[in-house]
Amino acid sequence: MANRILFRTRGGPTQGWGNVFRLAAFADLCKERGETDIHFLVEGPKEVPAFIESRGYPVTGLPDEVSLEDEGAALEALGRFDLVIMEMLECHHLRQRLLKRFADKVVVFDDLLDHTYECDLVICGQDLPSFGNISISSPATRFETGYDYFMFAPAYRRYIGKERALNSEVRTALVAFGGGRYDVAYLKAAHALARFPQVTPTFILGPAATRLGEDLQAILPEAKILGRVDNMDEMLFNSDLAIVSAGYLKLESAITRTPAIMIATQWHQIPLAEEFHAKAGMASAGYMGFTTPDELASLITQLLPMGSRQQTVEAALKAVDGKGSDRVLDLLFGEETV
């Protein structure tokens, strides 16, 4: 018998779209396992629930900065769930307590672990400098952490064990940072890439971008400017070099064997970039507000030789195996895997 499952998330220009996209993809995987009674409770502008609806799921929309009282009223109207899965920046313990009132089991996906936790299970798909908040969380809360639990979208399954021969020269570069307002990161990447006329860049802009495309075209008239795409995996795999955010895209670059440079586009990505650089060798330009086109150009120059790119690809690939989604599904619905 299928479980009644609620996904709680938030997205938009200030939050980014990563959590929304990932939960939608994970819901698809749940459906593949026979879990068909799925509902979304999403916070953000109208584009966010519209996206979930376009994926075929019923959705209840909440305004940005919704109060816990109003959220409780929405939950009351929805009724009780067997399982609630929450992924959002504001997954604090008060919200966890609220969700526990309406569910038999509450699971939090949190790649930052910067809250205290009173839920049943917390899954962190990143490595952090430390996991200090575990010590002040409920002893009844179980934690599973590390890159082994990073949940790739289904499209990335095809790259598990797939070989890739790198081109001898860098002729194409992909620049993608997600769905938030990351204009300064895009502009600095454009100014850096303008120093490499042999490279044709492609910029993938999120729904929050406004005049950014025109500004990028003024710097790089030959660049390709795209909106949100549905084949990010293929675009990474077919690019000689990528400049990406330090959230999900760094790991998606790793699994597709794409030589990449990270830029932390939000404050919380700074330790994520530092850890992945330390453990997987991927180049990091630091925070988008602090890095410069000169620093980015220097990192690009270091990755021009094929040997350097091959080395960074092999090092990054040791950190991820692409099987995180299967591990999480087994934790929730089946036998645990190693």
C-alpha positions, 0 to 999 in steps of 0.5 A: 500500500502506497504511503501518503507523502508530503514534500515541503520546500521553498524556492524563488529569486532569493532562495534559488531553485535547487531545493525545488528541482531536487525534490521534484526529481526525488518525487519522480523516483518515489513514484517509480517505487510505487509511491503515488500519493504525493502532495507538495507544500511549497513557499515562494512566488507563483512560478514555484507552485506552477513548476511543481504542477507542470511535473504533474503533482498536486500542490498547495502554495504558501506565500514567502515568509509564511508564519508557522500559524498559517502553515499549520492551517494549511497542514490542517486542511491537507490532513495527516501524512505517513511521511513528510520530506522537507528541504529548504533553508528554514528547516528549523526545529520549530518547523520540524515540530509543526510537521511532526504534528501531521506526520508519522515520520519527518525526514529533513534533507539538509546539506548545511546542517546549520539547525538543531533537529527534532525529526526522525531522520536528517540526510546531508549529501555534502561534506562539511568542516564539521557536523557540530549541531548533531551534538545539540539535536534530539538523540532520537534523530538519526543522521546520515551524512556525506557525498554518498547521500547526494541525490542526483537527478535521474538523468545523471544515472547514465553517467555512472561508470561512463567513460569520457575522453577529454578533448585536447584543447578547451574550445567550449565552456559552460557557465551555470549557477542555478536559479537565483540572482547571481549576476555578479558571478555571471559577469565576472565569468564573462569578463574572465572568458573574454580573455580566451577568444578560442573558447565559445561560452554558453551561459545558462541563466535562471528564472530570476535573470532580467537584463543579464543576458544583454549585459553578457552579450555585450561582453561576449557577442559570440556567447550562447545565452540560454534560459532554464534547460532540461538537459543540464547533464548533457550540456555538462558532458559536452563541455570542455570546461564548466564554471559552476556554483558550489552547491549541486552543480559541482557534484553534477560536474564531477559525475559527468567528468567535466573539468570545473571551477566552483564559485560560491554563489551564496554564503552557505556555499563557501564551506561547501566549496572549501571542503570539495576543493580539499577532498576532491581537488576541484578548483574554487574561486571563492565567494562570488562577491570576493573573487575577480575576473583575474582570479577566474582567468588564472584558474581557467589557464591552469585547466587549459592543458589536457593533463590538468583537466584529466587530473581534476576529473579523476580526483573529483570522481573519487568523491561521488559514485552517483548512487546517493538517490538509491541509498536515500530511497532504501533508507526511506522505503527499503533495505539499506545499501552500503 
